[in-house]
Every structure is written in structure tokens, then in C-alpha cells.
């Protein structure tokens, strides 16, 4: 999850928990310290002020074939990202309580 500046990323990280699931099984993960977006291969291009915090999960070997991985963020309090992600002139904020949309990915093992 991105945030503008290290201090804001550290504050936001305290308000977030993540549910990680692979092939329908909940997987334990560990929140990683915030790092500059340029240091994390997250696929986006962000300026030098943007920091990400992520979760890392180590899983055993996956069998050959397709696997589904998904994660959902849960917020214990409202947070602001500190930047305008959608171009409407307002810094993005996220409310507490309900989970954010679940992201799903397919992992292919050959």
C-alpha cells in the first residue's frame, strides 16, 4: 500500500492487517518495513516520496499447475495516502472497518 513519505507509511502500516490466501488456505505473513517504491518491484512508477509497505509470506513448494493467490487489506482506523492517486485534486483517504477489495492473482508453476 503506497503512502507519501516514510513517516506516513509507518503510521499507516500500524493501521493495516492483511489476509493472505493461497488456493483457499490462509497463509501467515509478516509485514515488511516501509521502503521507497523504487526499491520494491510493484510494477508501478511512483515518485521518490512514495513508500510502500508489504507483507511477505513463505510457502512450501507449489505443485505444477495454476494456483490462486489473494490478499485483502483491513484497516483498524482511517488513513490517508498523502497523495492524489486519481487526479481529482484531493489526497486519497481510506476508511476503517470494512475490508478493501480483495486482489486476486494466478500463479503458474511449470
Secondary structure in CASP SS format (residue, H / E / C, confidence):
PFRMAT SS
TARGET T0000
AUTHOR 0000-0000-0000
METHOD secondary structure of the structure
MODEL  1
X C 1.00
X E 1.00
X E 1.00
X E 1.00
X C 1.00
X H 1.00
X H 1.00
X H 1.00
X H 1.00
X H 1.00
X H 1.00
X H 1.00
X H 1.00
X H 1.00
X C 1.00
X E 1.00
X E 1.00
X E 1.00
X E 1.00
X E 1.00
X E 1.00
X E 1.00
X C 1.00
X C 1.00
X E 1.00
X E 1.00
X E 1.00
X C 1.00
X C 1.00
X E 1.00
X E 1.00
X C 1.00
X C 1.00
X C 1.00
X E 1.00
X E 1.00
X H 1.00
X H 1.00
X H 1.00
X C 1.00
X C 1.00
X C 1.00
X C 1.00
X C 1.00
X C 1.00
X C 1.00
X C 1.00
X C 1.00
X C 1.00
X E 1.00
X E 1.00
X E 1.00
X C 1.00
X C 1.00
X E 1.00
X E 1.00
X C 1.00
X C 1.00
X C 1.00
X C 1.00
X C 1.00
X C 1.00
X C 1.00
X C 1.00
X E 1.00
X E 1.00
X E 1.00
X E 1.00
X E 1.00
X E 1.00
X E 1.00
X E 1.00
X E 1.00
X E 1.00
X E 1.00
X C 1.00
X C 1.00
X C 1.00
X E 1.00
X E 1.00
X C 1.00
X C 1.00
X C 1.00
X C 1.00
X C 1.00
X C 1.00
X C 1.00
X C 1.00
X C 1.00
X C 1.00
X C 1.00
X C 1.00
X E 1.00
X E 1.00
X C 1.00
X C 1.00
X C 1.00
X C 1.00
X C 1.00
X C 1.00
X C 1.00
X C 1.00
X E 1.00
X E 1.00
X E 1.00
X E 1.00
X E 1.00
X E 1.00
X E 1.00
X C 1.00
END
